Amino acid sequence: MSGDSGSFFGLGGVPLNEEIVESSILSFRARIGREDFWRRSIVIGALAFAAGFIIGSLVNANTATEESAQHLTALLTMPLDIAFGLFLFATHVKRWHDLNYSGWISLINFVPQAAYLLTKTLPHHLLYNLGLHKPERDAIEIATIVLSLFVLIFLGFIKGTKGPNRFGADPVNE
């Protein structure tokens, strides 16, 4: 697995071996074990929570109405949500690889997450016109939480494939 893979993003003279690339937080290659999965998930979650809390606090202190504060907070945190989402997506892909599943299965979480994000960022009158009243928005939120918890428990507690599999060496035995 090691060896010179050339330069990184054409930045000539910066040699990177495969192990460095595969261990990158944005890499979709290789496998990670449960311990690394939990470590990455907790750090990403804590950073996302802290960023949302700080931005939300600043917006709430400087906004007249609660509804406008919620929308502004959602819009300001969206770029961070996307970045943290990419980090988490790469982490999930690698964990699915450890279980000998394709990383594409990670998309199972994408649809409810995207729907949840839209219900939090679009104005309520637009959601109402689309037929998404409060009970439907609440149902989307509950479905997102349940599915996310299921995936978190599955990836966090199910033991990976012993030995090498089609996605690489066993991360526990390296």
C-alpha positions as a printed Julia matrix, in Angstrom:
174×3 Matrix{Float64}:
   0.0     0.0    0.0
   2.84    2.37   0.4
   4.78    4.06  -2.32
   4.99    7.4   -4.0
   1.69    8.37  -5.6
   3.07   11.55  -7.12
   2.12   15.02  -6.13
  -1.06   16.05  -4.36
  -3.53   17.99  -6.55
  -0.68   18.88  -8.92
   1.2    20.79  -6.22
   4.5    19.41  -7.58
   7.09   18.3   -5.08
   4.63   17.21  -2.38
   4.96   13.43  -2.48
   2.16   11.48  -0.84
   2.04    7.77  -0.39
  -1.18    5.74  -0.6
  -1.41    5.3    3.16
  -1.53    9.07   3.71
  -4.16    9.53   1.01
  -6.3     6.65   2.31
  -6.12    7.88   5.9
  -7.19   11.4    4.84
 -10.49   12.48   6.37
 -11.87   13.2    2.88
 -10.7     9.97   1.26
 -13.32    7.47   0.17
 -10.79    4.65  -0.15
  -9.8     1.86   2.24
 -11.36    0.89   5.57
 -11.57    2.14   9.14
 -12.42    0.21  12.27
 -15.01    0.99  14.93
 -12.62    2.9   17.18
 -11.52    5.24  14.38
 -15.16    5.59  13.28
 -16.22    6.74  16.77
 -13.23    9.06  17.11
 -13.93   10.78  13.78
 -17.7    10.93  14.32
 -17.38   12.47  17.79
 -14.85   15.1   16.66
 -16.92   16.03  13.57
 -20.14   16.12  15.63
 -18.58   18.25  18.36
 -17.16   20.72  15.85
 -20.5    20.95  14.01
 -22.4    21.47  17.28
 -19.96   24.14  18.49
 -20.07   26.01  15.17
 -23.89   25.88  15.08
 -24.13   27.01  18.7
 -21.78   29.95  18.21
 -23.43   31.11  14.98
 -26.91   30.61  16.45
 -26.03   32.59  19.56
 -24.63   35.47  17.54
 -27.65   35.53  15.22
 -30.2    35.31  18.06
 -28.54   38.22  19.85
 -28.84   40.41  16.75
 -32.16   39.37  15.16
 -35.64   40.72  15.89
 -37.81   37.6   15.48
 -37.23   33.97  16.32
 -38.3    32.76  12.87
 -35.91   35.09  11.04
 -33.13   34.05  13.45
 -33.77   30.36  12.65
 -33.63   30.97   8.9
 -30.53   33.15   9.09
 -28.78   30.62  11.33
 -29.66   27.81   8.92
 -28.34   29.78   5.95
 -25.12   30.78   7.71
 -24.4    27.26   8.94
 -25.2    25.58   5.61
 -21.62   25.78   4.22
 -20.31   24.29   7.47
 -23.03   21.63   7.4
 -21.94   20.68   3.89
 -18.26   20.5    4.88
 -18.93   18.47   8.02
 -21.34   16.31   6.01
 -18.6    15.49   3.5
 -16.2    14.52   6.3
 -18.86   12.33   7.88
 -19.85   10.83   4.53
 -16.22    9.79   3.87
 -16.05    8.3    7.37
 -19.24    6.29   6.76
 -18.0     5.06   3.37
 -14.81    3.74   4.92
 -16.75    2.07   7.72
 -19.12    0.4    5.22
 -15.98   -0.78   3.41
 -14.8    -2.41   6.64
 -18.1    -4.32   6.71
 -17.45   -5.34   3.05
 -20.29   -3.23   1.66
 -20.02   -0.67  -1.1
 -19.69    2.91   0.1
 -22.71    3.8   -2.04
 -24.93    2.42   0.75
 -24.01    5.6    2.66
 -26.49    7.42   0.44
 -29.28    5.73   2.44
 -28.85    8.57   4.93
 -28.66   11.33   2.33
 -32.34   11.61   1.32
 -33.8    12.15   4.81
 -30.88   14.43   5.75
 -31.48   16.56   2.64
 -35.23   16.69   3.33
 -34.57   17.69   6.94
 -32.14   20.41   5.85
 -34.71   21.81   3.41
 -37.45   21.87   6.08
 -35.12   23.9    8.3
 -33.97   26.4    5.66
 -37.0    27.08   3.45
 -39.52   29.68   4.68
 -42.59   28.17   6.36
 -45.04   29.71   3.88
 -43.17   28.02   0.99
 -43.19   24.67   2.8
 -46.9    25.13   3.48
 -47.53   25.79  -0.23
 -45.61   22.59  -1.03
 -47.95   20.68   1.27
 -45.44   20.27   4.08
 -47.37   21.33   7.14
 -46.0    21.04  10.68
 -46.94   17.33  11.13
 -45.19   16.39   7.88
 -42.09   18.39   8.83
 -42.07   16.72  12.24
 -42.4    13.29  10.58
 -39.4    14.05   8.34
 -37.4    15.11  11.39
 -38.32   11.94  13.33
 -37.57    9.68  10.34
 -34.19   11.36   9.91
 -33.32   10.86  13.57
 -34.41    7.2   13.6
 -32.54    6.32  10.4
 -29.43    8.21  11.51
 -29.44    6.42  14.87
 -29.83    3.04  13.18
 -26.89    3.73  10.85
 -24.8     5.09  13.74
 -25.46    2.0   15.87
 -24.84   -0.37  12.95
 -21.57    1.25  11.89
 -20.42    1.87  15.44
 -21.01   -1.56  16.94
 -20.94   -4.24  14.23
 -17.52   -5.83  13.89
 -15.81   -5.41  10.51
 -14.71   -8.15   8.13
 -11.81  -10.17   9.53
  -8.71  -10.01   7.38
  -8.47   -8.29   4.02
 -11.57   -7.73   1.91
 -12.21   -6.16  -1.51
 -11.65   -2.68   0.01
  -8.27   -3.29   1.61
  -6.44   -4.66   4.61
  -8.09   -5.18   7.99
  -7.57   -1.89   9.88
  -7.53   -3.69  13.23
  -4.68   -6.02  12.26
  -2.45   -3.42  10.56
